[in-house]
Amino acid sequence: MSSSARAATKGKETRIRKSLGKSQRACSACLKKHTKCDESRPQCLKCIKYSRVCTYGETDPSKEWQRNILTFNTRDLSGESSKKASEKSKHGTHSTTDSDSSEATTVSRRQETSCVPRGVPALAGEGYSGRDVQALSHFAAVTAGDLIGGERIWTQEGIQLAFTNDFLMHAILMTGTSHLQRLNPETHQDYNALSTKHLHHSLRAFRIALSSPTYVANNFEAVVATTMLFMMQAYNNPIFDPENPSVDALLQHCSGLFDIIRFHPNQAPFTIFQPICLPRLVRAAMPDSGPARGLVEMIESHALDYGIPDPNGKFYMGVIKSLAPVIDAVISRPPFGGAPPNALLLYFVRWLAFLPTEFVMLVNSYDPKALIIMAHYYAVVAFVLSNWKNGWWWLRDRPEYMIKNIAAFVDSRGWGVWMKWPLLLLQFCQKSDGSLGQWSSLSKTHSDDTGAAETEMGILATVERHARKIAAEE
């Protein structure tokens, strides 16, 4: 073979190796510019670097399926089966009777079958299974009406946003399967595995999206919606394991929501989640009576026992003062400080976003005093839930789980005396049948505040703008 022929062959081999190195699944922008794509989802690194739109044609849902989804999201899912399923899901606690659980299971399965879009075969080929479509159907028909924000936001805006944001679609499927798992306990393992799979997919894509400030600003509502679904998922899956301490996912996602809103002040006022994104808290106050006063005495006892103030005392006191006014209002008359229970529960969920980083670190390290403060928080949430049985299935298990585990843990370390009030309140909630009149004696015992909030929203009418985390008490 001549030298010129060998040179030509070598050149061809070089070109062949280079062409094989190109991605066969590159995003549309990289394909158009003939550049190598790292295939990161939902946005590749080159698109992030140059702030350009990043789409993957092969993962776009078929037009037929998209039309079907948009149709069944907004149409009237009427009929007695839909109404019964909604009622059962809202009452979907572990205290549900066997007959109620069986009926909820039957109804939810009937809906899964009747609401599946016709594009299932196309979905299966694109990485979505038939059970994923069933989960999405259940989410639109049942689950969405029992989430923060309400049914219209999730079925009309939320699912449509998910078509252009993979992390939101996986978060929606995660939530739908979690709800199905609750309604169908006999298939717990199957749905749990499916929910976990979508959680991991969503988190992986979400981390990449958050690395681009431009992407977050342009897709603010999808980012907020996903963070809220993460929060609700974490609330529904409490973990307390002092032997293997880890970051509390609930506190982590709540803090993330606070940071997203804080760093994008121009987008927050115009989002569909605007009422939820407003950074507002009830003004902090030093408690002079009631259970919050007991927390103050717990912190002050450190100085009496050791002769020096607690080095973390300023963080404890800042959180106690922020929580105290709402605790006192909830256990006093009128019921819940005059605020609707669902609005009050939303306040308690948002309140977690304002916890200072130092306090969250203490909770994650299983600090007894921080845990006792959180037990008081969970106790008042359990109290509101015991008298409001109409919804928010994802919120109902965590308070009791955390109070009991915290009580056992701190008692083994000599701090059990400070858990009397949360345990007393939890015991009362378990005996309550939902009648508000039953807690009148409790309010007399633990609160001297007999004045009634006169506004429609009661204690929540006093919220003020609070652009920063809860400040340490100096």
KAHUFEN-V524169 format. One line per field, one symbol per residue. ss: DSSP state (h for helix, s for strand, l for the rest). burial: + if it has 9 or more other C-alpha atoms within 8 Angstrom, else -. A space follows every 10 residues. Layout:
ss = ???
burial = ???
//
This chain:
ss = llhhhhhhhh hhhhhhhhhh hllllllhhh hhhlllllll llllhhhhhl llllllhhhl llhhhhhhhh hhhhlllllh hhhhhhhhhh lllllllhhh hhhhhhhhhh hhhhlllllh hhhhhllllh hhhhhhhhhh hlhhhhllll hhhhhhhhhh hhlllhhhhh hhhhhhhhhh hhhlhhhhhh hhhhhhhhhh hhhhhhhhhh llhhhhhhlh hhhhhhhhhh hhhhhhllll lhhhllllhh hhhhhhhhhh hhhlhhhhll lllhhhhlls sslllllllh hhhhhhhhhh hhhhhhllll llhhhhhhhh hhhhhhhhhh llllhhhhll hhhhhhhhhh hhhhllhhhh hhhhlllhhh hhhhhhhhhh hhhhhhllll llhhhllhhh hhhhhhhhhh hllllhhhhh hhhhhhhhhh hllllhhhhh hhhhhhllll lllllllhhh hhssslllll llll
burial = -----+---- ---------- -++--+++++ +-----+-++ +++++-++-- ---+++---- ++--++-+++ -++------- ++++++++++ ++---+---+ +--++-++-- ++--+++-++ --++-+-+++ -+++++++++ +++++++--+ ++++++++++ +++-++++++ ++++++++++ ++++---+-- ++-++++++- ++++++-+++ -+--+++--+ ++++++++++ ++++++-+-- ----+----+ ++++++++-+ +--+--+++- +-++--++-+ ++++--+-++ ++++++-+++ -++-----++ --++++++++ ++++++++++ +++-+++++- +--+++-+-+ ++++++--++ -+++-+++++ +++-++++++ +++++++++- ++++++++++ ++++++++-+ +---++-++- +++-++--+- -+-------+ --++-++--- --+---++++ --+-----++ ++--
//
